[in-house]
Amino acid sequence: QVQLVESGGGLVQPGGSLRLSCEASGSISRLNTMGWHRQAPGKQRELVAIMTNDGTTNYATSVKGRFTISREYAKNTVYLQMNSLKPEDTAVYYCRFRDNIYYRDFWGQGTQVTVSS
């Protein structure tokens, strides 16, 4: 099992910035992907950004150039730096850990990000 603890959500004005953090603990596979998904009210959960253990990244088109994902491997932590935030970025953001050996997914509890003036 893998446990995920997220932090960093909140309320921010349009154009502002937030940084999300997610620390993984437990049975950490050496081959893994960590990242962020989000779910807005009435919408399906969608990928925001992910990063493999070898540094390969993938971003949703809607956040490219504004969001940056990074990892601190020694701490099993993934970050999401969100700049130039827009009201449409408002959602619950979920951290995801994917074990690429046993193909198992683990999710955090979610953190609310609200972009509003």
KATA-V185032 format. One record per residue. N is the residue number from 0. RES is the residue in three letters. SS is DSSP state (@ for helix, = for strand, . for the rest). D_LAST is the distance of its C-alpha to the last C-alpha in whole Angstrom. Layout:
<<N & RES & SS & D_LAST> <N & RES & SS & D_LAST>>
This chain:
<<0 & GLN & . & 40> <1 & VAL & = & 37> <2 & GLN & = & 34> <3 & LEU & = & 31> <4 & VAL & = & 28> <5 & GLU & = & 24> <6 & SER & = & 22> <7 & GLY & . & 19> <8 & GLY & . & 16> <9 & GLY & = & 13> <10 & LEU & = & 9> <11 & VAL & = & 8> <12 & GLN & . & 5> <13 & PRO & . & 6> <14 & GLY & . & 10> <15 & GLY & . & 10> <16 & SER & . & 13> <17 & LEU & = & 15> <18 & ARG & = & 19> <19 & LEU & = & 20> <20 & SER & = & 24> <21 & CYS & = & 27> <22 & GLU & = & 30> <23 & ALA & = & 33> <24 & SER & = & 36> <25 & GLY & = & 39> <26 & SER & . & 41> <27 & ILE & . & 40> <28 & SER & . & 42> <29 & ARG & . & 42> <30 & LEU & . & 41> <31 & ASN & = & 38> <32 & THR & = & 34> <33 & MET & = & 31> <34 & GLY & = & 28> <35 & TRP & = & 24> <36 & HIS & = & 24> <37 & ARG & = & 21> <38 & GLN & = & 20> <39 & ALA & . & 18> <40 & PRO & . & 19> <41 & GLY & . & 22> <42 & LYS & . & 22> <43 & GLN & . & 25> <44 & ARG & . & 24> <45 & GLU & = & 24> <46 & LEU & = & 25> <47 & VAL & = & 23> <48 & ALA & = & 25> <49 & ILE & = & 29> <50 & MET & = & 31> <51 & THR & = & 35> <52 & ASN & . & 37> <53 & ASP & . & 39> <54 & GLY & . & 35> <55 & THR & . & 35> <56 & THR & = & 31> <57 & ASN & = & 30> <58 & TYR & = & 26> <59 & ALA & . & 24> <60 & THR & @ & 24> <61 & SER & @ & 21> <62 & VAL & @ & 20> <63 & LYS & . & 23> <64 & GLY & . & 22> <65 & ARG & . & 19> <66 & PHE & = & 20> <67 & THR & = & 23> <68 & ILE & = & 25> <69 & SER & = & 28> <70 & ARG & = & 31> <71 & GLU & = & 33> <72 & TYR & @ & 36> <73 & ALA & @ & 38> <74 & LYS & @ & 35> <75 & ASN & . & 34> <76 & THR & = & 31> <77 & VAL & = & 28> <78 & TYR & = & 25> <79 & LEU & = & 22> <80 & GLN & = & 20> <81 & MET & = & 17> <82 & ASN & . & 16> <83 & SER & . & 13> <84 & LEU & . & 11> <85 & LYS & . & 10> <86 & PRO & @ & 9> <87 & GLU & @ & 13> <88 & ASP & @ & 13> <89 & THR & . & 12> <90 & ALA & = & 15> <91 & VAL & = & 18> <92 & TYR & = & 20> <93 & TYR & = & 23> <94 & CYS & = & 26> <95 & ARG & = & 29> <96 & PHE & = & 33> <97 & ARG & = & 35> <98 & ASP & = & 39> <99 & ASN & . & 41> <100 & ILE & . & 44> <101 & TYR & . & 44> <102 & TYR & . & 41> <103 & ARG & = & 39> <104 & ASP & = & 35> <105 & PHE & = & 33> <106 & TRP & = & 30> <107 & GLY & . & 28> <108 & GLN & . & 26> <109 & GLY & . & 23> <110 & THR & = & 19> <111 & GLN & = & 16> <112 & VAL & = & 13> <113 & THR & = & 10> <114 & VAL & = & 7> <115 & SER & . & 4> <116 & SER & . & 0>>
